[in-house]
Amino acid sequence: MFNDKPMSYMKIFISILSMLLVLTAFRVMWMDHPHGTEKAPPVEAGVLDLREISMKGDDVVHLNGEWNFYPGAFLEDTTGETNTVIGVPGDWSERMSGSSKGHGTYEVSIMLPEEATDDIYGLRFVNINTSAHVYIDGERVLEIGDPATEKRDMVRRQGAEKVLFFSDQQKIDVTVQVSNYEVPYLGGITSEVQFGKDTAIQAQRNTSLFLQSLVVIIYLLHAMYLFVLLLFDRGGVKKDVLFFAILLVLTALMTLIDFDVVFVFPFPISIYYKVILLMEVSVLLVLLHFTNAFFQQKLPWFHHLVYLYGGVVAIAVFVPFSTAIQFLPLTFLFYIGGLVYVYVQTIIKLREGERNAWFLLIFLSSFTSEFFWSIGVKAGLVDLPYYPFDLLICLVAMVFLVLARHKKIMEVNEQQSSALREVDKNKEEFLATASRELRGPLQGIINITDNVLRHSSDKLPSKNEEDLKNLLSLGNQMNFLLNDFLDISKLEHTYTMPDRKGVDLSAVVSGVISMVRFKTEAKRIHIHSDIPSPFPRVLANKNRLIQILYNLLDNAIKYTPEGSIAVYARESTSEVTVYVEDTGIGLTQEGKGRIFEPYQSESVSDYFTEGGIGLGLPIVKKLVNMHGGKVGVTSELDKGSIFFFTLPIDNQVEKVKNVTIEKDEKESANVADLNGDSEILLVDDDPVTLRVIKNILEMDYKVTTVPSAEEALEFAEERTWKLIIVDAMMPGLSGYELTREIRQKHPLSDLPVLLLVPRDLQQDIYSAYQSGANDYIVKPVDTSELQARVTGLMEMKKSFEERLRLEAAWLQAQIKPHFLFNTLNTIAHLGETDTDRMLEVLEEFSEFLQRSYSMRNEEGLVSMEDELELTRSYVNIQKARFGEKLMVNWEIGESHLKIPPLSIQTLVENAINHGILNKIDGGTVSIQVQREAGDTLVSIVDDGVGMSPEKVERIETETLGSGVGLMNTDRRLRKIFGEGLRIYSSEGQGTFVSFKVF
């Protein structure tokens, strides 16, 4: 979700809806949380019967239901009075002739169980509009303002009210006198009334106050932190941070005086509601300012919106409350309009790929949820305890938003710091370049001045002559200084003439493409070489040629968002021109003129995070020039670029002919085929390297050499190798790609690969390990280093093979205890019922033990006949035990081949124990050995319980790690045949396990 790619409107709206639904779900769960006892019945006809309820100390009963109501009267004793029934909580307008204003008396009787008398109880009124007196058994116990029979200013504290009282009666009569002449839309007891023991009522009040206080403290602490940051920030006041801090303060103040009021507001209720309205509008105004500041927008009509909201605030503050309250619906619409504006601006930024806007969207969703639920609570539409999480989510989202902005600024600063470090790293080169540019004019000034002094000194006034002498002295000092700069540059950045020789261009290009291919993984770029093989060899320093191609390809990848990059070459009489063509953003005419200069970047590159061109292309230019070539670029903006450079053709004749070497290598391969004991496969297109490395290693190992990666792939499949040594730079399929191909079939421990890399640089080493090489060595190789690395890899290979052998030997020697006991029990049972059958089973068991402990099992391969006989003995023992529940089919064709020991028996045992025996009515196991497409296919098929696709996938991804037997069998098969087990299964249908024998 949090990415830089533009999103569609549908996805954004779905995201907003999803967030609102999740927030609503949390609210609903909070409403359903047992804040009171769920056992209490509702109030019916003015009576709440709790005689059958066992109230615990922490139980709270909500007095919701039908109360007795006496409109237009304040009564302390309602005996004999005419009443009506009203729902609590709720508005009394239907009982007051359609008006929310007036006065009246509520009454409810609470019937307690006998064991609940002689205790302290409490009542908690979440909200009453606007004043009330509460009586318990005719005694006034709570005053909420001063109820009156006519309109007057009511001064009372806002928020929930509670009263504690002692009762020794089984019946408690609660009478509430209520008046409302201020609030036009709601009147009466509009929020819940809670009843319980004193500890429970106190806990309800304390919990709500604690949550509100916690939210206030968190908001104020973050606001204080932001103000401190602004105070000590020398970069000037950041408006978005300032408005965020003000937003936190306003929200904290609103939380203090709303709901269960933490801060008592000792003013008339009319002023209280005006303050609430003023703060809510102020929060929206600050939010609008924050949005504009964060997105750095300057909208000409924005100040008109501010004036409009200012007018609403003026109306709310200065006109009478009875008039101001009439503007409440209009204020609500203005508020909705402001939220819609912020939503629209946020969605626009999301469409533009601004990922930080997601945090603002989360904030808006939580803010919207809090706003509408608060309206619902104030309007009496819903009744729920204080809910802090929407505000906390708002805070977290905004903190992440500010942190994301800060992180982005830090990244920019880090990029700038990196660029400065790069500039500092190359300052000597810059000084050298500047020195060369300044040296000519400076020398001209010195020469002219000296010439004037020598030929015209007698004609000049003495003062002018002295000035010219000073000028000549200063010029010579500067010349010396420039010489010093040049000397330092030569010492620190000396580029001597490279040691050039014939280089296979196709091989180098293939290798470099493999090195940079990982950089295209995050982009949709296809990179390829169109240089044929064979191709004329170029006269170059191989390492410097790699550096040239690497820099050009790196630059092409950097400025190609998607498309293709091609490398190709053209041959002329004495030189080769190499082209690197991309379909990237291209260059302007001005950019083409300065792109090869240090510290220059094309302006269009600012669209990309990789930064400017830097020194890569200037280095290319210098290296090409040192090779006696030239470099250039053709480009068209938005259509791509073609960089090219020239290198001379190598006209020298190779001392060792390819034909002779290839013949020798084929003969060597044939010898290895005859002996069948080759250990090392050496792959390199350079015949000299092949001969050198083979001479080093053939005293200790059997070495087979091949001149190309394509041939190496064929040889790798024909025989088992202990080590493959591969040159990274080869034409066609490079050594990196060859290593990747090998790793698709052979893990690191199964077939080690030693990669010959051209340079001991980070790019080469990273590419080697990323392709799957076990180790690397730099060409030209050192004899001692090569022998040490080969010995280490061969020892690792030997250790791995020994581990597999020991694992197999352990499996072959062990007999599971329960199998042994069950077999002996079966033999004992048959001794009493069927002695002939007992002798057959005893003979099979003896055969099974004999073959299990046979010394032949220590070998890597055994005959398939021996493996099948071992499997038959195991199956016959199991059939004697389970009878008709286990059926076995044998379909054996060719069986004279060699296979790893305990390969078939392990699979059959797994099929019986985990497939057939887990099925109530048993099943059938089929053991098949058949020819298939020139190979032999061994299959174990059962119709047992089978496995789900998820379990099969889990087994395969864990390399068949569900059991040591399966894992060991799979590894041995892969090592010997190059392929492991294949598993197909379906729940209720059975399992098919097979492997190929070549």
C-alpha positions, -999 to +999 in steps of 0.1 A: +000+000+000+028+025+010+045+029-024+053+058-047+032+045-076+000+064-083-032+046-073-066+045-089-096+063-073-113+030-068-084+016-047-082+048-027-120+048-019-118+011-010-089+019+014-109+048+030-140+026+034-119-003+048-103+020+074-137+034+084-152-001+087-123-012+109-126+018+131-164+012+134-158-024+142-135-013+171-162+011+183-188-017+182-166-040+202-160-013+227-198-008+230-202-046+235-175-047+262-192-056+295-191-023+312-221-034+332-237-067+341-254-085+313-278-103+336-299-073+346-333-070+329-346-037+315-367-013+334-404-021+328-433+002+338-410+022+361-397-009+379-363-026+377-365-060+394-331-072+405-343-096+432-331-126+411-298-110+403-267-116+424-249-083+422-211-084+427-190-056+439-179-046+404-213-050+386-229-020+371-266-020+360-278+003+332-312+017+341-324+016+305-360+010+298-395+024+306-395+050+334-425+067+348-427+103+337-447+133+349-445+161+323-447+198+334-444+190+371-417+188+398-428+161+423-410+147+452-438+122+461-456+109+430-482+088+449-516+092+433-503+113+404-511+106+368-480+095+348-469+083+314-441+060+304-409+073+287-378+056+274-345+063+291-321+073+277-339+094+251-354+127+242-386+137+259-400+158+230-428+133+223-441+136+259-436+174+259-459+183+229-430+181+204-407+205+222-374+197+238-378+226+263-397+223+295-396+205+328-408+172+343-402+144+368-387+109+361-393+080+385-380+044+388-382+018+415-353-006+420-361-040+437-330-055+453-324-091+465-326-096+503-289-102+507-281-069+490-296-046+517-275-027+542-250-015+517-237+016+500-249+022+464-244+048+438-260+064+408-241+078+378-258+102+353-237+104+321-255+135+309-287+154+317-299+185+297-297+209+315-304+208+352-318+182+377-324+173+413-322+136+423-342+121+452-336+087+469-367+075+488-379+111+490-346+126+501-327+150+479-292+135+474-278+153+442-282+188+427-272+192+390-277+229+386-310+244+397-341+231+378-368+257+371-402+260+356-392+288+333-362+299+313-332+313+330-294+310+328-283+277+343-248+276+359-237+240+364-207+218+358-208+197+327-201+160+323-212+129+343-225+132+378-226+106+405-241+102+440-235+076+467-261+067+493-268+040+519-298+018+517-312-008+541-344-013+521-351-040+495-368-012+474-352+020+463-373+048+448-354+071+425-370+105+415-353+129+391-366+164+385-353+177+352-356+211+334-343+223+300-349+258+286-315+262+268-308+233+244-334+233+216-328+198+201-326+175+231-342+174+265-345+151+295-323+122+304-306+117+271-277+095+283-276+063+303-281+061+341-259+036+359-266+019+392-244-003+414-224-005+445-203+024+454-170+007+443-184-001+409-197+034+403-164+049+414-146+026+391-167+036+361-161+073+368-123+068+374-118+046+343-134+073+321-115+101+337-082+081+335-087+074+297-095+111+290-066+123+311-042+098+294-052+112+260-048+148+272-013+141+287-001+122+255-013+150+233+002+178+254+035+160+257+038+157+220+028+193+215+054+204+240+080+183+222+071+199+188+072+234+203+107+227+217+118+215+183+105+247+167+122+268+194+156+253+188+153+249+150+176+274+134+162+266+099+132+288+105+097+279+117+082+250+098+045+258+093+034+222+091+050+213+125+036+245+140+001+238+129+004+202+141+015+213+175-015+238+177-038+209+166-026+188+194-032+215+220-067+223+208-076+186+207-063+181+243-083+211+255-115+198+239-109+164+256-105+182+289-140+198+288-160+172+269-176+139+278-167+131+315-154+166+320-119+165+335-117+203+338-148+218+355-162+247+334-181+270+359-201+290+334-236+289+321-243+260+297-248+285+268-212+296+271-200+260+275-216+250+242-202+281+225-167+272+237-171+237+224-183+250+190-154+275+189-128+248+195-142+224+170-142+250+143-107+260+153-095+224+150-108+223+115-092+256+105-058+244+119-062+211+100-068+230+068-037+252+074-017+221+082-028+203+050-018+233+028+015+237+046+024+200+045+016+197+008+032+232+002+001+245-016-007+282-023-044+284-032-056+319-040-091+312-027-080+296+005-082+329+025-119+333+015-125+299+032-108+312+063-130+343+063-161+322+059-152+301+089-142+332+108-178+345+103-192+313+117-170+317+148-181+353+152-217+343+151-211+315+176-193+338+200-212+371+199-249+364+192-272+349+219-271+312+224-307+307+213-298+323+180-263+308+176-277+273+182-299+277+151-267+279+130-256+245+142-267+226+111-250+252+089-218+249+110-221+211+106-222+215+068-192+238+069-174+212+089-182+185+064-171+207+036-137+213+053-132+176+058-141+169+022-115+195+010-088+178+031-098+144+017-097+157-018-063+172-014-050+140+002-064+119-026-048+141-052-015+136-036-020+099-035-028+099-072+005+118-077+024+090-059+030+109-026+032+079-002+033+100+030-003+111+022-013+076+034-006+087+070-028+118+065-055+096+051-053+073+082-055+105+104-086+117+084-103+084+087-098+083+125-107+120+128-139+114+108-148+084+129-143+104+161-163+134+148-194+115+137-194+092+168-192+123+190-221+139+171-241+106+177-233+106+214-242+143+218-274+138+198-284+108+220-283+085+190-258+062+206-248+056+242-213+043+249-184+049+274-155+071+266-135+057+236-099+070+234-085+050+205-097+071+175-078+101+190-047+080+197-048+066+161-050+102+149-020+111+169+001+081+158-008+087+122+002+124+124+034+115+143+043+091+115+034+117+090+058+142+105+085+116+110+081+105+074+086+141+063+116+144+086+130+111+073+126+124+037+145+155+047+172+134+064+175+113+032+179+145+012+205+157+036+222+123+035+223+124-003+237+159-002+263+148+024+272+118+002+276+142-028+298+165-007+319+135+004+323+125-032+333+160-041+358+160-012+371+126-023+378+140-058+389+175-049+425+167-059+413+157-094+392+189-096+422+210-085+443+192-111+418+199-138+415+235-127+452+238-126+455+226-162+428+251-173+444+280-155+480+272-164+479+284-200+464+319-194+487+323-163+518+314-183+507+339-210+504+367-184+539+358-170+555+358-204+539+391-214+549+408-182+585+394-184+588+406-220+576+441-211+601+443-182+630+432-203+624+453-233+606+485-220+618+489-184+638+521-193+607+537-208+584+530-178+581+552-147+597+537-116+563+531-100+549+512-130+581+492-132+577+482-096+541+472-101+550+449-131+577+433-110+552+426-083+528+412-109+555+389-123+563+377-087+526+370-080+523+351-113+552+329-106+539+322-071+506+311-086+524+290-112+543+272-084+510+266-066+494+251-096+524+229-101+520+217-065+483+209-072+493+189-103+520+170-084+495+160-056+470+149-082+495+127-100+505+111-068+470+104-056+452+097-089+478+084-113+465+067-144+494+051-161+492+037-196+473+004-191+490-029-199+470-037-230+466-071-247+440-090-268+406-092-250+375-111-260+349-083-262+319-107-263+331-124-231+336-092-212+303-078-223+284-109-212+302-109-178+295-072-172+258-076-181+256-104-155+272-081-130+247-053-134+216-074-140+207-073-103+202-035-107+174-041-131+153-063-107+133-033-094+127-020-130+111-035-161+143-034-181+155-060-206+193-059-210+211-080-236+242-083-258+241-084-296+278-090-300+284-122-320+309-149-310+335-151-324+343-114-327+376-097-333+396-093-301+403-057-290+435-043-277+427-032-241+434-036-205+407-061-195+400-046-160+397-011-174+374-023-202+352-039-176+352-005-157+342+013-189+313-010-197+302-012-161+299+026-158+280+029-191+256+002-183+251+015-148+243+050-162+219+034-187+201+015-160+199+045-138+181+067-163+159+041-180+127+036-160+116+008-182+124-006-216+155-022-230+193-018-230+214-033-258+251-036-262+265-042-297+296-035-317+307-026-352+340-036-368+360-013-391+395-016-406+416-009-375+391-004-347+359-016-330+331+008-320+311-004-290+276+009-285+254+010-254+218+019-264+190+025-240+153+036-242+156+059-212+148+096-206+174+109-231+194+141-230+189+177-241+213+193-266+229+212-237+232+180-216+251+162-244+277+189-244+286+186-207+278+151-197+314+138-198+326+167-176+332+161-138+304+172-115+279+177-143+244+162-145+216+165-170+186+184-156+161+158-166+178+133-143+163+152-113+132+131-118+151+101-104+163+093-070+197+080-081+209+116-084+232+132-110+256+117-134+286+124-112+321+111-122+311+078-139+311+092-174+341+115-170+360+084-159+348+065-190+361+093-211+395+093-195+399+055-197+388+054-233+412+082-242+440+064-224+433+034-247+437+056-277+399+057-285+372+082-284+338+084-267+306+102-276+268+102-273+238+107-295+205+112-278+169+125-281+149+137-252+123+112-239+134+086-266+168+073-252+205+076-257+233+058-275+268+060-259+297+047-279+334+044-277+362+030-299+390+006-292+418-006-315+416-042-329+443-066-317+463-078-347+487-100-328+485-137-334+478-159-303+507-180-293+484-209-284+459-217-311+423-222-301+420-252-324+449-270-307+437-263-272+401-273-280+415-306-294+435-312-263+406-304-241+383-328-260+409-355-256+411-347-219+374-350-217+374-383-235+401-397-211+379-386-182+349-404-197+369-436-200+383-434-165+350-422-150+367-406-121+369-369-131+366-346-101+370-310-113+353-294-143+372-263-155+354-238-177+371-209-195+371-195-230+408-185-226+430-215-237+460-201-218+441-200-186+427-235-191+463-248-196+477-229-166+451-239-141+450-275-153+488-278-149+484-265-113+457-290-103+462-322-123+489-334-100+463-339-073+429-341-092+414-354-124+406-322-144+383-319-174+383-287-193+357-271-216+359-238-235+323-226-231+295-224-207+271-242-230+294-272-232+298-270-194+261-274-189+261-306-209+291-320-191+276-311-157+246-333-164+265-362-178+287-369-148+290-363-111+316-336-103+332-326-070+340-291-080+334-267-110+358-238-117+342-212-139+355-180-155+331-151-149+338-134-183+328-157-212+310-150-245+274-161-248+265-175-214+287-158-188+302-175-158+277-158-136+247-171-156+263-206-158+266-206-120+229-196-117+219-225-140+239-249-119+223-236-087+188-243-100+196-281-097+224-283-072+226-266-038+258-250-025+269-281-005+261-305-032+282-291-060+307-263-051+315-236-077+347-215-077+343-184-098+373-167-115+366-130-114+387-103-132+389-078-103+390-078-065+363-051-064+330-050-045+309-053-077+327-084-088+326-101-054+289-093-049+280-106-084+299-138-077+282-146-045+248-135-058+250-159-087+255-188-063+293-193-062+308-209-031+341-189-034+360-167-058+395-161-069+410-132-089+426-137-123+454-142-130+455-169-103+482-174-077+492-211-075+492-213-037+459-194-034+442-216-060+454-248-044+442-236-010+408-226-022+403-258-042+414-279-012+389-261+011+360-266-013+369-303-019+371-309+018+337-293+022+323-315-006+338-346+011+324-336+045+289-332+029+291-366+012+303-382+044+274-367+063+250-381+037+266-415+039+264-415+077+228-405+076+220-433+052+239-458+073+221-447+104+188-451+086+198-485+073+209-497+107+180-485+128+147-504+132+120-485+149+112-501+183+074-502+177+080-520+144+102-546+161+077-551+190+047-553+167+065-579+144+074-601+174+039-598+187+025-609+153+049-639+153+039-649+188+002-646+179+007-668+148+025-693+169-008-700+186-031-699+156-011-707+124+024-721+128+030-723+090+022-687+086+044-680+117+074-696+100+068-676+068+067-643+088+097-654+108+117-661+077+107-627+062+117-609+094+151-627+093+155-617+057+146-581+065+171-579+094+198-595+073+194-570+044+191-541+068+224-548+084+242-558+052+276-542+046+266-535+010+243-507+023+274-487+031+280-483-006+264-454-025+244-476-047+229-511-045+211-532-070+175-526-075+168-564-070+183-562-034+163-531-026+131-547-039+137-579-019+142-558+012+109-540+004+091-573-001+102-586+033+090-554+049+056-555+030+050-592+039+056-585+075+031-556+075+006-578+055+008-605+081+000-579+108-028-560+091-043-587+068-068-575+042-065-539+053-032-537+034-031-547-003+001-544-024+005-544-061+039-551-078+045-538-113+082-544-118+097-540-152+134-534-156+152-540-123+189-545-130+198-508-123+216-494-093+198-471-069+206-456-034+199-481-006+167-478+014+152-455-012+122-477-023+117-492+012+116-458+029+089-445+005+068-477+008+070-475+046+059-439+045+030-447+022+018-475+045+022-457+078+010-423+068-014-431+040-030-466+042-031-472+080-046-437+086-076-448+065-103-467+084-109-494+057-072-495+046-061-494+010-036-505-017+000-496-023+014-500-058+051-504-064+060-496-100+092-498-120+087-488-156+106-473-186+096-438-195+112-417-223+145-436-221+147-435-183+134-457-155+107-443-134+102-457-098+067-449-084+051-456-051+013-450-053-013-454-025-050-446-022-047-436+014-058-404+031-036-382+009-025-346+017-038-311+011-020-289-015-008-267+014+009-297+031+025-309-001+038-274-008+051-271+028+069-305+024+085-294-009+096-260+003+111-275+034+132-298+011+112-328+021+121-321+057+090-337+072+112-367+081+149-376+081+142-406+058+125-386+031+150-357+034+180-381+031+165-400+002+158-368-017+193-355-012+209-387-022+188-389-054+196-353-063+233-359-057+234-390-079+208-384-106+204-346-105+166-349-096+149-357-063+115-369-053+083-357-071+052-357-049+016-354-061-013-358-036-049-350-030-069-353+002-090-384+003-075-396-030-041-408-021-004-399-029+020-405-058+057-404-051+083-411-078+119-406-089+139-412-120+169-436-124+192-427-153 
